[in-house]
Amino acid sequence: MVQLDALRAFAVLGVLAQHFVPVTEKILPLGSMGVRLFFVLSGFLITGILLKCREDSELPGQSKGFSLRRFYARRFLRIFPVYYLVLIVTAIINIRPSREAFFWNVTYLTNVYLSIRGGTHGPISHFWSLAVEEQFYLVWPWLILFIPFRWLPTTVVLTILVGPLFRLAGVIEGGNLFPFVHLPFGCLDSLGAGALLAILSDRSTGNASARRVFSNVGLFAGLPLCILLQVLHWLDVPGHFPWMFVLQDFFMALAFAWLVAGAARGFGGVAGSLLKLKPLLYIGTISYGIYVYHMFMLIVVPRACQYIGVSLANPVLYAVILTTVSIAIAASSWHFFEKPINDLKRYFPYRREKGASSRQGDLAVGASSGAGVSG
């Protein structure tokens, strides 16, 4: 599943494009697309790992409680260190939004904080998606491990439907729509689409025929309908916004499920060659760090350039510098801070005995560099 790292690269580059070149949002919502792709990836990989844990829990000496403890230990090692490092450092150097929302950020409630504010808040704004993923991790393992398997597909389908229904409630209610996109209920169609793909793809209990149907729905329905909504937006067709607000992420989730399914199996031809390019794979590997650090570069880089006398009047040069510095810092963070900590996962295998299955290893490796936005 090496091509999934390339998808992470495209996802995080889309986020950088929207934040560093805001004019791109008039063409495509690249940042929103990137985050939704991260969510689908996260739902797919995390659910795949949990399904394997569920299967292993039936082995002698295994238990679901053991799997839960290991899951959270491994998530802790991947997610928390760099996140809390950034929170502490930015609070110490007095980046005001970090200090003001420190409690909310530390407790992974940034999305709740921003929803109360009714909008974004400078360089911590992107932490809303990390909060959504952490809230997802708190609940999802219990569902996947303990719900009777015959109910799992139905449960996940209902989960997917919560997303557009929650956003529809926002349209009906009126007022500020920010919470209906940034609270976890508004993201469940993306997370759930990835989870459903994992269930249908499971080697032990999956359904290859149903997986192909689901993937084709994403390609032949989700993708065209997503494009249609975007065209209506470009043309500013009267009355299009409610439909776009409610359904765009849903159609996007279906389209990305097809994309993730293809990358998990391995695309061939030109697409496959593109998704195996080493620079893309490397950016995908360090994508979590890029995502965590990048918004603070909008504060750090201008200050540094002013100090050394570099002009940032050229927006293209400015975007290139921001992107380069974000990638460089994330690369250093990965090699000297994140990876050494991440390597401690070897002390928390999902199986008690030595030598976990190759399938679990593949999923764990995929998740280690970022199951989604938050690793």
SVG drawing of the C-alpha trace seen along z (x, -y; Angstrom):
<svg xmlns="http://www.w3.org/2000/svg" viewBox="-35 -44 55 64">
<polyline fill="none" stroke="black" stroke-width="0.4" points="0.0,0.0 2.9,-2.3 0.8,-4.5 -1.2,-5.7 1.8,-7.7 1.6,-9.6 -2.1,-10.3 -1.0,-11.8 1.5,-14.0 -1.2,-15.3 -3.5,-15.9 -1.0,-17.9 0.2,-19.8 -3.5,-20.8 -3.7,-22.2 -0.4,-24.1 -1.7,-25.5 -4.9,-26.9 -3.1,-28.4 0.0,-29.7 -1.8,-30.7 -5.3,-31.6 -6.4,-32.6 -6.5,-28.9 -9.6,-28.6 -11.5,-30.5 -10.7,-27.6 -10.8,-24.6 -11.1,-24.1 -7.8,-22.3 -7.5,-22.6 -10.9,-21.1 -10.2,-18.4 -6.9,-17.5 -8.4,-17.2 -11.3,-15.1 -8.8,-12.8 -6.9,-12.5 -10.1,-11.6 -10.9,-8.8 -7.4,-7.5 -7.6,-7.6 -11.0,-5.7 -9.6,-3.1 -6.3,-2.4 -7.5,-2.6 -10.5,-0.4 -8.2,2.1 -5.9,2.2 -8.8,2.7 -10.3,5.4 -7.1,7.3 -7.0,6.7 -10.5,8.1 -9.5,11.2 -6.3,11.7 -8.3,11.3 -9.8,14.7 -6.3,16.3 -5.1,17.9 -3.6,15.3 -5.1,12.4 -8.0,10.1 -9.9,7.1 -8.8,5.2 -5.1,5.9 -5.7,4.7 -7.3,1.5 -4.4,0.7 -1.9,1.3 -3.9,-0.7 -4.0,-3.8 -0.3,-3.4 0.7,-3.3 -1.5,-6.3 0.0,-8.2 3.5,-7.6 2.6,-8.8 0.4,-11.7 1.1,-13.4 4.8,-14.2 5.1,-16.6 1.7,-18.1 2.4,-18.9 5.9,-20.1 4.4,-22.7 1.7,-23.7 4.3,-24.3 6.8,-26.1 4.3,-28.4 2.8,-29.3 6.3,-30.0 7.2,-32.3 3.9,-34.0 2.0,-33.3 -1.3,-34.7 -3.8,-32.2 -1.8,-29.4 -1.8,-30.9 -5.4,-31.9 -6.6,-28.5 -4.0,-26.4 -6.5,-24.4 -8.7,-23.7 -5.7,-22.6 -4.2,-20.4 -7.5,-18.6 -8.1,-18.2 -11.1,-20.4 -9.9,-23.0 -12.8,-22.3 -15.2,-23.0 -13.3,-26.2 -13.4,-27.4 -17.1,-26.5 -17.9,-28.6 -15.9,-31.5 -17.8,-30.9 -14.7,-30.9 -10.9,-30.4 -8.3,-31.8 -5.0,-32.3 -2.2,-29.7 -4.1,-27.2 -7.1,-27.0 -5.9,-23.8 -5.9,-22.0 -9.6,-21.5 -9.0,-18.4 -6.6,-16.9 -9.3,-17.3 -11.8,-15.5 -9.4,-12.6 -8.6,-12.3 -12.3,-12.3 -12.8,-9.6 -10.0,-7.5 -11.7,-7.7 -14.9,-6.1 -14.2,-4.1 -12.1,-1.3 -14.8,-0.4 -17.3,-0.1 -15.1,1.9 -13.9,4.3 -17.2,4.9 -20.1,4.5 -21.2,7.9 -19.6,8.2 -22.9,8.8 -24.0,5.3 -20.8,3.5 -21.5,2.7 -24.9,1.3 -23.4,-0.7 -20.8,-2.2 -23.3,-3.1 -25.5,-4.9 -22.3,-6.6 -21.7,-7.9 -25.2,-9.3 -24.7,-11.3 -22.4,-13.6 -24.7,-15.1 -27.7,-14.9 -25.8,-16.9 -24.9,-19.6 -28.5,-19.6 -29.6,-20.4 -27.2,-23.3 -28.8,-24.7 -32.3,-24.3 -31.3,-25.9 -29.5,-28.8 -27.0,-31.1 -23.3,-30.2 -22.6,-27.0 -19.0,-26.6 -19.8,-24.0 -21.6,-21.8 -18.4,-21.3 -15.8,-21.2 -17.4,-19.2 -16.9,-15.4 -20.5,-14.7 -20.0,-16.8 -16.9,-14.7 -18.3,-11.2 -19.1,-10.7 -15.4,-11.0 -14.2,-8.9 -17.0,-6.4 -16.4,-6.0 -12.8,-4.9 -14.0,-2.6 -16.6,-1.0 -13.9,-0.4 -11.8,1.3 -14.6,3.6 -15.4,4.5 -11.7,5.1 -11.0,7.2 -9.3,10.4 -11.1,12.6 -14.6,11.2 -14.7,8.7 -16.8,8.8 -14.8,8.3 -18.0,7.8 -19.4,5.2 -16.1,3.5 -16.0,3.1 -19.6,1.8 -18.7,-0.7 -15.6,-1.8 -17.5,-2.2 -20.1,-4.3 -17.3,-6.6 -15.9,-6.8 -19.2,-7.0 -21.4,-8.8 -19.4,-10.5 -16.8,-12.1 -19.1,-13.4 -21.6,-14.8 -18.7,-16.4 -17.6,-18.1 -21.1,-19.1 -21.5,-20.9 -18.1,-22.7 -19.3,-23.8 -22.5,-25.2 -20.3,-27.1 -18.1,-28.5 -21.2,-29.6 -22.7,-31.0 -26.0,-29.4 -28.7,-30.8 -29.7,-28.4 -26.7,-26.1 -25.1,-26.8 -27.3,-24.6 -26.8,-21.6 -23.1,-22.2 -22.8,-22.6 -24.7,-19.5 -23.6,-17.1 -20.1,-18.2 -18.2,-16.5 -20.4,-13.4 -19.7,-13.1 -16.0,-13.9 -15.8,-11.1 -17.2,-8.6 -14.8,-9.7 -11.8,-9.5 -12.9,-6.1 -12.5,-5.0 -9.1,-6.7 -7.9,-5.0 -9.2,-1.6 -7.2,-1.9 -4.1,-3.1 -4.4,-0.3 -4.5,2.3 -1.9,0.4 -2.7,-1.7 -0.9,-0.7 0.2,-2.7 1.0,-6.4 -1.0,-6.9 0.8,-4.1 4.2,-5.5 3.2,-8.9 2.1,-7.5 5.4,-5.7 7.6,-8.8 10.1,-8.9 9.7,-12.7 5.9,-12.2 6.3,-9.2 8.7,-11.1 6.4,-14.0 3.6,-11.6 5.8,-10.0 6.4,-13.4 2.9,-14.8 1.8,-14.9 4.7,-17.1 4.1,-19.3 0.5,-19.7 1.2,-20.5 3.9,-23.0 2.9,-24.8 0.4,-27.4 3.0,-28.8 5.3,-29.5 2.9,-32.3 4.2,-34.0 7.8,-32.7 8.9,-33.2 7.9,-36.9 9.7,-37.7 12.8,-35.8 12.8,-37.4 12.3,-40.9 15.2,-40.2 17.6,-39.1 16.3,-41.7 14.5,-39.4 11.6,-40.9 8.4,-38.8 6.6,-41.1 6.4,-38.4 3.6,-36.1 5.0,-33.1 8.4,-33.5 6.6,-33.8 4.6,-30.6 7.8,-28.7 9.6,-29.9 6.8,-28.9 6.5,-25.5 10.2,-24.8 10.6,-25.9 7.5,-23.8 8.9,-20.7 12.4,-21.2 11.2,-21.6 8.9,-18.6 11.8,-16.5 14.1,-17.5 11.3,-16.8 10.6,-13.4 14.2,-12.2 15.4,-13.6 12.2,-13.7 9.2,-11.9 10.8,-8.8 12.8,-7.8 9.7,-8.1 7.6,-6.3 10.1,-3.4 9.2,-2.7 6.0,-1.1 8.1,2.1 7.5,2.4 3.8,2.3 3.0,5.0 -0.6,5.8 0.1,9.5 1.6,10.9 3.7,13.4 6.6,12.3 6.1,11.7 2.8,10.1 1.2,11.0 2.5,9.2 -0.9,7.8 -1.0,6.1 2.6,4.9 1.7,3.3 -1.3,1.5 0.8,0.4 3.5,-1.0 0.9,-2.9 -0.5,-4.3 2.8,-5.1 3.6,-7.8 0.1,-9.2 -3.1,-7.3 -4.8,-10.5 -4.2,-14.1 -2.9,-13.2 -1.0,-10.0"/>
</svg>
